[in-house]
Amino acid sequence: MYRLFAVIRREFKAAAANRTFVIMTILGPCFLLAITLLPGLLAGNPDVLRTGKPVAINAADAATGRFLTEALSSQHMELTIEDDPRRGRDLVYAGSYGGYIEVPAAWPDEEARYFTRTGTEVMVFSSVEAILSSYATQLRISEAGLSQEQASVLLSEPAFRVIRLGTAQKEETATQDDFMSILMTALSFVMLIYMTVLLYGQMIGRSVVQEKSGKTVEIMLSSLSSRDLMFGKILGLGLASLLQYTFWISMGIFMITLVGPAFDLRLPAALSIDNLFWLLLFFLLAFFLYAAAYAFLGAAAKDEHHLGQLSWPLIIFLIIPMVLISTLVMNPESPVVRFLSFFPFTSPIVMLIRVLAGAPAWWELGLCIGLLIMSIYAVTILGARLFRTGILMSGKRYSIREIMRWIRVR
């Protein structure tokens, strides 16, 4: 037992007693706050993202031009009139105009066009399209001979509200901002788990490979068992990661309870104390699962390059939830998402996203955690057998068949 604690202490010091660990621990909350707060701050002050370039308007009909100008001006958009179509396109291409709107005389029977250099100003040309669509509807109603009152009735939008049923069926109005809040919080949590699990997992794998190739492992195994060496590495880095996450979660609680109310900051609703503890729980489960897997991959690898090749399946399982994050937030109850929330190598991230979206039942959380614990136990036992044999094997790359043979060694 003393030897096990010696390995834990050595790995903990190697991970935590350096400037990089301290800097990343301090910058972690900054990263979390940047992702969760920055979109809201920018949405509240859109002028920060303005390019300073005017959008040119060329409308053959004066009334259409006035309506378009007034509507866009109300959105604090910088506008200018450009009567020469050729010059308008040239200045857009040269970068002098942010965009060029061309509305022909035959519009709305003929298409209006928006010229842009990048094609990525979605907010701008979506606003232009919505404004022109509204004005075209008014023109057609007027041409049909309907009165202004009739037109107002036809154009009025019926009332519609999305109600989210919370605890004890408490009704809460849900808006698009709620979706963005959950999405940004989920993105920040997923990025934290992805980076830390991958970082600590690779640290364990590289440590094993270096000790194996440097022949120092043979000296170490003369005084302790391979099981103690493997568990010592995992638990030592586990303590370092727990220290890091404890600091991050403490900072998050400090922001939620004190800094946010004191400075009237609009923190995302999904960034709650309960969800921070779910983050810690699912990180620890993901860490021990992937750490055990990386430990035996390091024992099976010839060198660090070979380790990178062997670890690709693990990395893919971490990447899948990141690629599907919008789908996971929008459809937390779909069969695919439910399956991923129970599959051990994706469940820590996917189930955390479902928790943020408020979807899973208590039995689903219990089943997910139970499957993860059993998977950690199975991967640890399997990894210990592979580690015991592979840690002393060096000099060549081993096939999957040979590695599977190590499992049967008692």
VEXDREN-2710 file (C-alpha; in Angstrom, 1 decimal):
% VEXDREN-2710
k/r/px/py/pz
1/MET/0.0/0.0/0.0
2/TYR/2.9/2.4/0.8
3/ARG/4.3/1.8/-2.7
4/LEU/1.0/2.6/-4.2
5/PHE/0.8/5.9/-2.3
6/ALA/4.4/6.7/-3.4
7/VAL/3.4/6.3/-7.1
8/ILE/0.2/8.4/-6.5
9/ARG/2.3/11.2/-4.8
10/ARG/4.9/11.1/-7.6
11/GLU/2.3/11.4/-10.4
12/PHE/0.4/14.1/-8.6
13/LYS/3.5/16.2/-8.1
14/ALA/4.5/15.6/-11.8
15/ALA/1.1/16.9/-13.0
16/ALA/0.3/19.6/-10.4
17/ALA/3.6/21.0/-9.4
18/ASN/4.4/23.0/-12.5
19/ARG/3.5/26.4/-14.0
20/THR/1.5/25.0/-16.8
21/PHE/-1.0/23.3/-14.4
22/VAL/-1.3/26.5/-12.4
23/ILE/-1.8/28.7/-15.4
24/MET/-4.4/26.4/-17.0
25/THR/-6.2/26.1/-13.6
26/ILE/-6.5/29.9/-13.4
27/LEU/-7.4/30.3/-17.1
28/GLY/-10.1/27.6/-17.0
29/PRO/-12.8/29.8/-15.4
30/CYS/-11.9/32.6/-17.9
31/PHE/-12.5/30.2/-20.7
32/LEU/-15.8/29.0/-19.2
33/LEU/-17.0/32.6/-18.7
34/ALA/-15.9/33.7/-22.2
35/ILE/-18.0/31.0/-23.9
36/THR/-21.1/31.5/-21.6
37/LEU/-21.1/35.3/-21.2
38/LEU/-19.6/36.6/-24.4
39/PRO/-22.5/35.7/-26.7
40/GLY/-25.0/37.4/-24.3
41/LEU/-22.8/40.5/-24.0
42/LEU/-22.4/40.7/-27.8
43/ALA/-26.1/40.2/-28.3
44/GLY/-26.8/43.1/-26.0
45/ASN/-24.2/45.3/-27.8
46/PRO/-24.3/44.3/-31.4
47/ASP/-22.3/47.5/-32.4
48/VAL/-19.2/45.6/-31.3
49/LEU/-19.4/43.4/-34.3
50/ARG/-20.2/46.1/-36.9
51/THR/-17.7/46.4/-39.7
52/GLY/-18.0/50.1/-40.1
53/LYS/-18.8/49.6/-43.9
54/PRO/-22.1/50.9/-45.2
55/VAL/-24.7/48.8/-47.0
56/ALA/-25.7/50.4/-50.3
57/ILE/-29.3/50.5/-51.5
58/ASN/-30.5/50.8/-55.1
59/ALA/-34.3/50.6/-55.3
60/ALA/-36.0/51.6/-58.6
61/ASP/-39.2/52.4/-56.7
62/ALA/-38.8/55.4/-54.3
63/ALA/-41.4/54.2/-51.9
64/THR/-39.7/50.8/-51.6
65/GLY/-36.4/52.5/-51.1
66/ARG/-37.8/54.6/-48.3
67/PHE/-39.4/51.7/-46.5
68/LEU/-36.2/49.6/-46.8
69/THR/-34.1/52.5/-45.6
70/GLU/-36.3/53.3/-42.6
71/ALA/-36.5/49.6/-41.5
72/LEU/-32.8/49.0/-41.8
73/SER/-31.9/52.3/-40.1
74/SER/-34.1/51.3/-37.1
75/GLN/-31.6/48.4/-36.7
76/HIS/-28.7/50.9/-36.4
77/MET/-27.3/49.8/-39.8
78/GLU/-25.1/52.3/-41.7
79/LEU/-26.7/52.9/-45.2
80/THR/-26.0/54.8/-48.3
81/ILE/-27.7/55.2/-51.7
82/GLU/-26.1/53.9/-54.8
83/ASP/-27.8/54.5/-58.2
84/ASP/-25.1/52.9/-60.3
85/PRO/-25.4/49.1/-60.3
86/ARG/-22.0/48.6/-61.8
87/ARG/-20.3/50.8/-59.2
88/GLY/-22.2/49.2/-56.4
89/ARG/-20.9/45.8/-57.2
90/ASP/-17.4/47.0/-57.8
91/LEU/-17.3/48.7/-54.4
92/VAL/-18.6/45.5/-52.7
93/TYR/-15.9/43.5/-54.4
94/ALA/-13.3/46.1/-53.4
95/GLY/-14.5/45.9/-49.8
96/SER/-15.7/49.5/-49.6
97/TYR/-19.4/48.4/-49.1
98/GLY/-20.5/45.8/-46.7
99/GLY/-23.2/44.8/-49.1
100/TYR/-25.3/46.1/-52.0
101/ILE/-29.1/45.8/-52.2
102/GLU/-30.6/45.9/-55.7
103/VAL/-34.5/46.1/-56.0
104/PRO/-35.6/46.3/-59.7
105/ALA/-38.7/48.2/-60.9
106/ALA/-40.6/45.0/-61.6
107/TRP/-40.2/43.8/-58.0
108/PRO/-41.9/41.9/-56.3
109/ASP/-42.6/39.9/-59.5
110/GLU/-38.8/40.0/-60.3
111/GLU/-36.2/39.0/-57.7
112/ALA/-34.4/41.5/-55.5
113/ARG/-30.7/40.8/-55.0
114/TYR/-28.1/41.3/-52.3
115/PHE/-24.5/41.4/-53.4
116/THR/-21.8/40.4/-50.8
117/ARG/-18.1/39.6/-50.9
118/THR/-18.2/36.8/-48.3
119/GLY/-21.8/35.5/-48.3
120/THR/-21.6/35.1/-44.5
121/GLU/-23.5/38.2/-43.3
122/VAL/-26.5/36.1/-42.5
123/MET/-28.0/38.6/-40.0
124/VAL/-27.9/41.4/-42.6
125/PHE/-29.3/39.7/-45.6
126/SER/-31.9/37.8/-43.5
127/SER/-33.1/41.2/-42.2
128/VAL/-33.3/42.6/-45.7
129/GLU/-35.2/39.5/-46.9
130/ALA/-37.7/39.8/-44.0
131/ILE/-38.3/43.5/-44.6
132/LEU/-38.8/43.1/-48.3
133/SER/-41.1/40.1/-47.7
134/SER/-43.3/42.2/-45.3
135/TYR/-43.4/45.2/-47.7
136/ALA/-44.3/42.9/-50.7
137/THR/-47.2/41.5/-48.7
138/GLN/-48.5/45.0/-47.9
139/LEU/-48.3/45.9/-51.6
140/ARG/-50.2/42.8/-52.7
141/ILE/-52.9/43.4/-50.1
142/SER/-53.3/47.0/-51.3
143/GLU/-53.5/45.9/-54.9
144/ALA/-56.3/43.5/-53.9
145/GLY/-58.4/46.5/-52.8
146/LEU/-58.5/45.7/-49.1
147/SER/-58.7/48.4/-46.5
148/GLN/-55.9/49.3/-44.1
149/GLU/-57.9/47.7/-41.2
150/GLN/-58.4/44.5/-43.2
151/ALA/-54.7/44.4/-44.1
152/SER/-53.7/44.9/-40.4
153/VAL/-55.9/41.9/-39.4
154/LEU/-54.5/39.7/-42.2
155/LEU/-50.9/40.6/-41.3
156/SER/-51.2/40.3/-37.5
157/GLU/-49.5/37.3/-36.0
158/PRO/-51.5/35.1/-33.7
159/ALA/-50.2/34.8/-30.1
160/PHE/-47.9/31.8/-29.5
161/ARG/-45.9/31.0/-26.4
162/VAL/-43.6/28.1/-25.6
163/ILE/-44.1/26.9/-22.0
164/ARG/-41.5/24.7/-20.3
165/LEU/-42.7/22.4/-17.5
166/GLY/-40.2/22.5/-14.7
167/THR/-40.2/20.9/-11.3
168/ALA/-43.7/20.0/-10.0
169/GLN/-45.0/21.1/-13.5
170/LYS/-44.1/24.7/-12.8
171/GLU/-44.7/26.7/-16.0
172/GLU/-41.9/28.7/-17.4
173/THR/-41.8/30.7/-20.6
174/ALA/-39.1/29.4/-22.9
175/THR/-37.5/31.6/-25.5
176/GLN/-34.7/31.4/-28.1
177/ASP/-32.4/32.9/-25.6
178/ASP/-33.0/29.9/-23.3
179/PHE/-31.8/27.6/-26.2
180/MET/-28.7/29.7/-26.7
181/SER/-28.0/29.7/-23.0
182/ILE/-28.2/25.9/-22.8
183/LEU/-26.2/25.6/-26.1
184/MET/-23.4/27.9/-24.9
185/THR/-23.2/26.3/-21.4
186/ALA/-23.2/22.8/-23.0
187/LEU/-20.5/23.8/-25.4
188/SER/-18.3/25.1/-22.5
189/PHE/-18.8/22.0/-20.4
190/VAL/-18.2/19.7/-23.3
191/MET/-15.0/21.5/-24.2
192/LEU/-13.7/21.3/-20.6
193/ILE/-14.4/17.6/-20.4
194/TYR/-12.9/16.9/-23.8
195/MET/-9.7/18.9/-23.2
196/THR/-9.1/17.6/-19.7
197/VAL/-9.9/14.0/-20.3
198/LEU/-7.8/14.0/-23.5
199/LEU/-5.0/15.8/-21.8
200/TYR/-4.8/13.6/-18.7
201/GLY/-5.4/10.4/-20.7
202/GLN/-2.5/11.2/-23.0
203/MET/-0.3/12.1/-20.1
204/ILE/-0.9/8.7/-18.6
205/GLY/-0.2/7.0/-22.0
206/ARG/2.9/9.0/-22.7
207/SER/4.2/8.4/-19.2
208/VAL/3.9/4.6/-19.6
209/VAL/5.5/4.7/-23.1
210/GLN/8.4/6.8/-21.9
211/GLU/9.1/4.6/-18.9
212/LYS/8.7/1.5/-21.0
213/SER/11.1/2.7/-23.8
214/GLY/13.6/4.1/-21.3
215/LYS/13.7/0.7/-19.4
216/THR/12.9/2.5/-16.1
217/VAL/9.8/0.5/-15.7
218/GLU/11.8/-2.7/-15.1
219/ILE/13.5/-1.0/-12.2
220/MET/10.2/0.2/-10.8
221/LEU/8.6/-3.2/-11.1
222/SER/11.4/-4.7/-9.0
223/SER/9.8/-2.9/-6.0
224/LEU/6.1/-2.8/-6.8
225/SER/3.5/-4.6/-8.8
226/SER/2.3/-3.6/-12.2
227/ARG/-1.2/-3.2/-10.8
228/ASP/0.1/-0.7/-8.2
229/LEU/2.0/1.2/-10.9
230/MET/-1.1/1.5/-13.1
231/PHE/-3.5/2.4/-10.3
232/GLY/-0.9/4.9/-8.9
233/LYS/-0.7/6.7/-12.2
234/ILE/-4.4/6.9/-12.6
235/LEU/-5.2/8.0/-9.0
236/GLY/-2.3/10.5/-9.0
237/LEU/-3.5/12.3/-12.1
238/GLY/-7.1/11.8/-10.8
239/LEU/-6.2/13.8/-7.7
240/ALA/-4.6/16.6/-9.8
241/SER/-7.6/16.8/-12.1
242/LEU/-10.0/16.8/-9.0
243/LEU/-8.0/19.7/-7.6
244/GLN/-8.3/21.6/-10.9
245/TYR/-12.0/21.0/-11.2
246/THR/-12.6/21.9/-7.6
247/PHE/-11.0/25.3/-8.2
248/TRP/-13.1/25.8/-11.4
249/ILE/-16.4/24.8/-9.7
250/SER/-15.6/27.0/-6.7
251/MET/-15.0/30.0/-9.1
252/GLY/-18.2/29.1/-10.9
253/ILE/-20.2/29.1/-7.6
254/PHE/-18.5/32.4/-6.6
255/MET/-19.6/34.0/-9.9
256/ILE/-23.2/32.7/-9.6
257/THR/-23.8/33.6/-6.0
258/LEU/-21.7/36.8/-5.5
259/VAL/-20.2/38.4/-8.6
260/GLY/-23.3/38.0/-10.9
261/PRO/-25.8/39.5/-8.6
262/ALA/-23.4/42.3/-7.4
263/PHE/-22.7/43.5/-11.0
264/ASP/-26.1/42.6/-12.4
265/LEU/-24.5/40.2/-14.9
266/ARG/-26.9/38.2/-17.0
267/LEU/-25.6/34.7/-16.4
268/PRO/-27.0/31.8/-18.4
269/ALA/-29.8/29.9/-16.5
270/ALA/-28.1/26.6/-17.3
271/LEU/-25.0/27.8/-15.5
272/SER/-26.3/26.7/-12.1
273/ILE/-24.7/25.2/-9.0
274/ASP/-26.5/21.9/-9.5
275/ASN/-25.2/21.6/-13.1
276/LEU/-21.6/22.4/-12.0
277/PHE/-21.7/19.4/-9.7
278/TRP/-23.1/17.3/-12.5
279/LEU/-20.1/18.5/-14.5
280/LEU/-17.7/17.3/-11.8
281/LEU/-19.4/13.9/-11.5
282/PHE/-19.4/13.2/-15.2
283/PHE/-15.9/14.4/-15.6
284/LEU/-14.6/12.0/-12.9
285/LEU/-16.5/9.1/-14.5
286/ALA/-15.1/10.0/-17.9
287/PHE/-11.6/10.5/-16.5
288/PHE/-11.4/7.0/-14.8
289/LEU/-12.8/5.3/-17.9
290/TYR/-10.5/6.9/-20.4
291/ALA/-7.5/6.9/-18.0
292/ALA/-7.7/3.1/-17.6
293/ALA/-8.0/2.8/-21.4
294/TYR/-5.0/5.1/-22.1
295/ALA/-2.9/3.2/-19.5
296/PHE/-3.2/-0.1/-21.3
297/LEU/-2.8/1.5/-24.7
298/GLY/0.4/3.0/-23.5
299/ALA/1.5/-0.5/-22.3
300/ALA/0.7/-1.9/-25.8
301/ALA/2.3/0.9/-27.7
302/LYS/5.9/0.7/-29.1
303/ASP/6.4/4.5/-29.0
304/GLU/4.4/7.8/-28.8
305/HIS/3.6/7.7/-32.5
306/HIS/2.1/4.2/-32.1
307/LEU/0.2/5.4/-29.1
308/GLY/-1.4/8.1/-31.1
309/GLN/-2.5/5.6/-33.7
310/LEU/-4.0/3.2/-31.1
311/SER/-5.8/6.0/-29.3
312/TRP/-7.8/7.2/-32.3
313/PRO/-10.9/5.2/-31.4
314/LEU/-11.0/6.9/-27.9
315/ILE/-10.6/10.3/-29.5
316/ILE/-13.4/9.7/-31.9
317/PHE/-15.8/8.8/-29.0
318/LEU/-14.9/12.2/-27.5
319/ILE/-15.4/14.1/-30.7
320/ILE/-18.8/12.6/-31.6
321/PRO/-20.7/14.6/-28.9
322/MET/-18.9/17.8/-29.9
323/VAL/-19.9/17.4/-33.5
324/LEU/-23.5/16.7/-32.6
325/ILE/-23.8/19.2/-29.8
326/SER/-26.6/21.3/-31.5
327/THR/-28.6/18.1/-32.3
328/LEU/-28.1/16.8/-28.8
329/VAL/-29.5/20.1/-27.3
330/MET/-32.4/20.3/-29.7
331/ASN/-33.4/16.6/-29.6
332/PRO/-32.4/15.3/-26.2
333/GLU/-35.1/12.6/-26.2
334/SER/-34.4/11.1/-29.7
335/PRO/-33.5/7.4/-29.8
336/VAL/-29.9/8.1/-31.1
337/VAL/-29.3/10.7/-28.3
338/ARG/-30.7/8.3/-25.7
339/PHE/-28.4/5.5/-27.0
340/LEU/-25.4/7.7/-26.9
341/SER/-26.3/8.8/-23.3
342/PHE/-26.0/5.1/-22.2
343/PHE/-23.1/4.0/-24.3
344/PRO/-20.2/4.3/-21.8
345/PHE/-17.6/6.1/-24.0
346/THR/-20.0/8.9/-25.0
347/SER/-22.4/8.9/-22.1
348/PRO/-20.5/11.2/-19.7
349/ILE/-20.8/14.1/-22.2
350/VAL/-24.1/13.2/-23.8
351/MET/-25.9/12.7/-20.5
352/LEU/-24.5/15.9/-19.2
353/ILE/-26.0/17.7/-22.1
354/ARG/-29.3/16.1/-21.5
355/VAL/-29.1/17.2/-17.9
356/LEU/-28.6/20.8/-19.0
357/ALA/-31.6/20.5/-21.3
358/GLY/-33.6/19.1/-18.4
359/ALA/-34.7/16.0/-20.3
360/PRO/-33.5/12.8/-18.5
361/ALA/-35.6/10.9/-15.9
362/TRP/-34.0/9.9/-12.6
363/TRP/-33.8/6.2/-13.7
364/GLU/-32.0/7.2/-16.8
365/LEU/-29.4/9.1/-14.8
366/GLY/-29.1/6.1/-12.4
367/LEU/-28.7/3.7/-15.3
368/CYS/-26.1/5.9/-17.0
369/ILE/-24.0/6.2/-13.9
370/GLY/-24.4/2.5/-13.1
371/LEU/-23.3/1.5/-16.6
372/LEU/-20.3/3.9/-16.4
373/ILE/-19.2/2.4/-13.1
374/MET/-19.4/-1.1/-14.4
375/SER/-17.6/-0.1/-17.5
376/ILE/-14.8/1.6/-15.5
377/TYR/-14.5/-1.6/-13.4
378/ALA/-14.4/-3.8/-16.6
379/VAL/-11.9/-1.6/-18.4
380/THR/-9.7/-1.3/-15.3
381/ILE/-9.6/-5.1/-14.8
382/LEU/-9.0/-5.7/-18.5
383/GLY/-6.4/-2.9/-18.6
384/ALA/-4.6/-4.3/-15.6
385/ARG/-4.1/-7.6/-17.4
386/LEU/-2.9/-6.0/-20.6
387/PHE/-0.7/-3.6/-18.6
388/ARG/0.9/-6.4/-16.6
389/THR/2.2/-8.1/-19.8
390/GLY/2.5/-5.2/-22.2
391/ILE/4.6/-3.0/-19.9
392/LEU/7.5/-5.3/-20.3
393/MET/7.1/-5.9/-24.0
394/SER/9.2/-3.6/-26.2
395/GLY/11.0/-3.6/-29.5
396/LYS/8.1/-4.1/-32.0
397/ARG/4.5/-3.2/-32.7
398/TYR/2.1/-5.9/-31.6
399/SER/-1.0/-7.0/-33.5
400/ILE/-4.5/-7.0/-32.1
401/ARG/-4.3/-10.8/-31.9
402/GLU/-1.2/-10.7/-29.7
403/ILE/-2.6/-8.0/-27.5
404/MET/-5.8/-10.0/-27.0
405/ARG/-3.6/-13.0/-26.0
406/TRP/-2.2/-11.0/-23.1
407/ILE/-5.7/-10.8/-21.6
408/ARG/-5.7/-14.6/-21.2
409/VAL/-2.4/-14.6/-19.3
410/ARG/-3.1/-15.2/-15.6
END
